[in-house]
Every structure is written in structure tokens, then in C-alpha cells.
């Protein structure tokens, strides 16, 4: 009962689960924070995907959006209204895909960074193949997302 009183401020949980025991309420609150942390990890991976070759940013951005939507509407609103990420999410949510222009830009930037990395920074042949395969995988992921007009 004490745990439920501690989390009584969270009206969503109390309204959604009025007969939940204290332990159930604690598990739900814990899951909320796990999803928020996962959302920030996905945002970090999306930012890395903008810079690193072979790592697509869009899927991680969509995962971050989904975790924030489940766990924290204010964070979802922040991400949706972000100057850089907001238009991508809005386009995907409204049209269920990404624009051809965004696909072309992401694939060109991904392969440009891959080429620079492969030619100038990576000396080990095995690592070169791993990075090239990652770039190919990232390209396939981007191409599999539905193209909108």
C-alpha cells in the first residue's frame, strides 16, 4: 500500500489500473522509466547514425518515437517538434513512410562517410568488410521503408 501511495501522483497509472496492487504499480512505473531510457539510447544511436557510416538514423528515430509515445507524452511532443527530427517523424506518421528526397540524402551521406572511412581511416581488411557490409545493410533498411510522395 505504501508503494501505491508513493506513486499516487501518477494519475495515468491509478486511472488505468484502479485495482492494481502496490507491486503492480511499481512494475508499471519501472517500465515507464526503462522505456524513457531506451528512448534516449535510440536518440543517441540516431544521432550517431547521422555521422557514422553504415548506421541508419531513421529506424532508431522511429524506435525512440515509439518508446516516448508509450512512456512520456511530453518527450514524444519534444521529439516530434524538434527542428531536425520533427519533420522526419511527422512525414513518417502522416504518410507512413519517408520521402524520396530523404532516402536519397540519407543513402548518399551514408555511402560518402563509408567511402571516406574505408579509404582513409580503416586499415584492417576484415574491419573494412564489416563496415562495407554494415553500409549495405543500412542501405537495405532505408530502401525497405515505404517511399512517400
C-alpha positions as CSV (number, residue, x, y, z in Angstrom):
1,X,0.0,0.0,0.0
2,X,2.9,2.4,0.7
3,X,4.3,1.9,-2.8
4,X,0.9,2.8,-4.3
5,X,0.7,5.9,-2.2
6,X,4.2,6.9,-3.4
7,X,3.1,6.7,-7.0
8,X,-0.3,8.2,-6.4
9,X,0.8,11.3,-8.2
10,X,0.9,9.5,-11.5
11,X,-2.8,9.6,-12.3
12,X,-2.5,7.7,-15.5
13,X,-1.4,4.6,-13.7
14,X,-4.1,5.0,-11.0
15,X,-6.8,5.6,-13.5
16,X,-5.7,2.8,-15.8
17,X,-5.2,0.3,-13.0
18,X,-7.5,1.3,-10.2
19,X,-7.3,-2.1,-8.5
20,X,-3.6,-2.7,-9.1
21,X,-1.6,-3.7,-6.1
22,X,1.4,-1.8,-4.9
23,X,3.8,-4.2,-6.6
24,X,1.9,-4.0,-10.0
25,X,2.0,-0.2,-9.7
26,X,5.7,-0.3,-9.0
27,X,6.3,-2.6,-12.1
28,X,4.4,-0.2,-14.3
29,X,6.3,2.8,-13.2
30,X,9.6,1.0,-13.6
31,X,8.7,0.0,-17.2
32,X,7.9,3.7,-17.9
33,X,11.4,4.7,-16.9
34,X,13.0,1.8,-18.8
35,X,11.2,3.0,-21.9
36,X,12.3,6.6,-21.4
37,X,16.0,5.4,-21.0
38,X,15.6,3.2,-24.1
39,X,14.2,6.2,-26.0
40,X,17.2,8.3,-25.2
41,X,19.5,5.5,-26.2
42,X,17.7,5.3,-29.5
43,X,18.1,9.0,-30.0
44,X,21.8,8.7,-29.3
45,X,22.0,5.9,-31.9
46,X,20.1,8.0,-34.4
47,X,22.5,10.9,-33.9
48,X,25.4,8.5,-34.4
49,X,23.6,7.2,-37.5
50,X,23.8,10.7,-39.0
51,X,27.6,10.8,-38.5
52,X,28.8,7.2,-38.7
53,X,28.9,5.2,-41.9
54,X,26.6,2.3,-42.3
55,X,24.3,3.1,-39.3
56,X,20.9,4.4,-40.4
57,X,19.4,7.1,-38.3
58,X,15.7,6.8,-39.3
59,X,14.9,3.4,-37.7
60,X,16.4,4.4,-34.4
61,X,14.5,7.7,-34.5
62,X,11.2,5.7,-35.1
63,X,12.1,3.4,-32.2
64,X,12.7,6.5,-29.9
65,X,9.4,8.0,-31.0
66,X,7.6,4.7,-30.2
67,X,9.1,4.4,-26.8
68,X,8.4,8.0,-25.9
69,X,4.8,7.7,-27.1
70,X,4.4,4.7,-24.8
71,X,6.1,6.2,-21.8
72,X,6.1,10.0,-21.8
73,X,3.9,12.2,-24.0
74,X,5.9,15.4,-23.2
75,X,9.1,13.7,-24.5
76,X,7.2,12.5,-27.6
77,X,6.0,16.0,-28.2
78,X,9.5,17.4,-27.8
79,X,10.9,14.9,-30.3
80,X,8.0,15.5,-32.7
81,X,8.6,19.2,-32.6
82,X,12.4,19.0,-32.8
83,X,13.9,21.1,-35.6
84,X,15.8,18.3,-37.2
85,X,13.9,15.1,-36.2
86,X,10.4,16.5,-36.2
87,X,9.8,16.7,-39.9
88,X,11.1,13.2,-40.4
89,X,8.7,11.8,-37.8
90,X,5.8,14.0,-39.0
91,X,6.3,12.8,-42.5
92,X,6.5,9.1,-41.4
93,X,3.5,9.4,-39.1
94,X,1.2,11.1,-41.6
95,X,2.3,9.3,-44.7
96,X,3.6,6.0,-43.2
97,X,6.9,6.4,-45.0
98,X,9.8,8.7,-45.8
99,X,10.2,10.9,-48.8
100,X,12.3,10.0,-51.7
101,X,14.4,13.1,-51.1
102,X,15.1,12.0,-47.5
103,X,16.0,8.5,-48.8
104,X,18.4,9.8,-51.4
105,X,20.1,12.2,-48.9
106,X,20.5,9.5,-46.2
107,X,21.9,6.9,-48.6
108,X,24.3,9.4,-50.3
109,X,25.6,10.7,-46.9
110,X,25.9,7.1,-45.6
111,X,27.9,6.0,-48.6
112,X,30.0,9.2,-48.6
113,X,31.0,8.6,-45.0
114,X,31.6,4.9,-45.7
115,X,33.9,5.8,-48.6
116,X,35.9,8.3,-46.5
117,X,36.2,5.8,-43.7
118,X,37.2,2.9,-45.9
119,X,39.7,4.8,-48.0
120,X,41.4,6.9,-45.3
121,X,40.8,5.6,-41.8
122,X,40.4,1.8,-41.8
123,X,43.5,-0.2,-42.4
124,X,42.4,-3.7,-41.4
125,X,40.9,-5.6,-44.3
126,X,38.4,-7.5,-42.0
127,X,37.1,-4.3,-40.5
128,X,36.7,-2.8,-44.0
129,X,34.5,-5.7,-45.0
130,X,32.5,-5.4,-41.8
131,X,31.9,-1.7,-42.4
132,X,31.0,-2.2,-46.0
133,X,28.5,-4.9,-45.0
134,X,27.1,-2.6,-42.4
135,X,26.7,0.1,-45.1
136,X,24.9,-2.4,-47.4
137,X,22.6,-3.4,-44.5
138,X,21.8,0.2,-43.7
139,X,21.0,0.9,-47.3
140,X,18.7,-2.1,-47.5
141,X,16.9,-0.9,-44.3
142,X,16.4,2.6,-45.8
143,X,15.2,1.2,-49.1
144,X,12.7,-1.1,-47.3
145,X,10.9,1.8,-45.7
146,X,7.9,2.9,-47.8
147,X,8.6,5.9,-50.0
148,X,6.1,8.7,-49.9
149,X,5.5,11.5,-52.4
